[in-house]
Amino acid sequence: MSDTTPESIGRLFRRISLPLAAGAALNQLNRAITAVIAPDIADVFALSAADLGFLGAVFFAAYGIAQLPVGAALDRHGPRRVQAALMLAIAAGALVFAAADGLGMLVVGRVLLGIGVAAALMAQLKATREWFPAPKVATVAGWCVGLSALGGVVATVPAEALRALMGWRGVFVVNALIALAAGWWIWRSVPEKLQQRSTGGLAEEVRVVGRIMVHPSFIRLMPVVGMMSALNFTWQGLWAGPWLRDVAGLDAVARAEVLLAYALGLTVGSFFSGSVQSALVRRGAHPLALIVGCTVALLILHGLLIARVLADLPWLWFLWPFFASPGPIGYTLVSARFPAHMTGRVSTTMNGVMLVIVFIAQHGIGLILDLWPRTATGGWDPRGYDAAIAVSAAIQAASLAWLFVRRDAADADGASPSQPGTPRPA
């Protein structure tokens, strides 16, 4: 693209980034909303911790399974058509969930929602790389993720207020209406991009994904990037709300306020992570410096949660997603090592693996909590939460160690600031 003036960048951002961010915000909203309504759902349908964990996890399982066809569709048909169509799946899933009369329908609704949000982040990253100049990719991607994270903000205090007014079923009816409006906006606003398209069949797509997964950069970065993002989604999407009830002793309104701080942390971190990454690389820092530093910070926060050090205060829950927000930077570092027409499949492959981790983590936490008897108030024993947090911290520490174990081989072939397509200074 030759026209890279501030005016042209702003025009592209309004036409492409904003509507795609509106669609992606529904990803954040539907991921996080369960943390607000989880206590209600558990009471109404008499769900165990394992049931609740499965209900949260099945969303991410559907999300993950959809990554292969969605990645191929993005590379073949482009972000506009794919994302607009998936808004219909979100609307259908929200309506099924609203009408649920038992765990079965709740699961069907969450599966449809998981499929519907499957292209949210990937469509943004692909469109950003297609339409914006390379020096602006990291910064614009950060802005897009930051705008999308506002969906998580809506899933806290505003969603709690709407739940109090309309009930949790009414929240999902409104969710469906928003999805339909976002789909219309994407279809009307986002332009088509004429470029080389993927044309292979399913067998070819599987072979491409296989090549991506054995690439040295993928093998090295996936564990640490996947854990960074997965643990963030695991807590925001489900278990932060019950933890605040059972360990911190907060009521519904107070929990929503803390979850608002959580969502704001993700929003603020996402807005700035791309710019910080570009600034660090410009000053000669290793491209992975930000991811490594933030992973260390997350390990410290794990310890604070277990030790109950100010763990019920909003600022600590603000910091957790703030430090987890650079996860998508890892996606761009890996996708920069592949041709542009493969960007969708590279990103969705990483996303698919990450979502498998989320599925295991959300359901696994439920299984751990069920190892202890329910408390007198119907919640789960704080010792179960401590055990789950300790396990997740150990796995995240192992992923960081793996990053350094693979250092020599990966640095010989991995992304660096001088390689084409790698995020550069804004």
JOFEN-V385158 format. One record per pair of residues at least 24 apart in sequence whose C-alpha atoms are under 6 Angstrom apart, sorted by the first residue. I is the first residue (numbers start at 1). J is the second residue. If there is no record, write none. Layout:
[[I:J] [I:J]]
This chain:
[[15:189] [15:190] [16:190] [19:186] [21:144] [21:148] [23:182] [24:120] [24:148] [25:148] [25:151] [26:151] [27:117] [28:149] [28:151] [28:152] [29:151] [29:152] [29:155] [31:237] [32:152] [32:236] [32:237] [33:155] [34:237] [34:238] [35:237] [35:238] [35:241] [49:366] [50:366] [50:367] [53:362] [53:363] [53:366] [54:363] [57:359] [57:362] [57:363] [59:110] [59:111] [59:114] [60:355] [60:359] [61:359] [62:111] [62:114] [62:115] [63:114] [63:115] [63:118] [64:352] [64:355] [66:115] [67:348] [67:352] [71:344] [71:345] [71:348] [74:344] [75:197] [75:198] [75:344] [76:197] [76:198] [79:123] [80:190] [84:183] [84:186] [84:187] [86:116] [87:179] [87:183] [89:116] [90:116] [91:176] [91:179] [94:172] [94:176] [95:173] [98:169] [98:172] [126:344] [134:421] [135:424] [135:425] [135:426] [136:426] [138:274] [138:423] [139:274] [139:275] [142:270] [142:271] [142:274] [143:271] [145:270] [146:267] [146:270] [146:271] [149:267] [152:263] [153:260] [153:263] [156:256] [156:259] [156:260] [157:256] [157:257] [216:410] [217:410] [217:414] [220:403] [223:399] [224:399] [224:400] [225:327] [226:354] [227:396] [228:324] [229:327] [230:354] [230:358] [234:358] [234:362] [246:379] [247:382] [248:312] [258:314] [261:314] [261:318] [262:317] [262:318] [265:318] [265:321] [265:322] [266:321] [266:322] [266:325] [269:322] [269:325] [270:325] [273:326] [278:424] [278:425] [279:425] [282:425] [294:323] [306:386] [333:415] [333:422] [336:421] [336:422]]
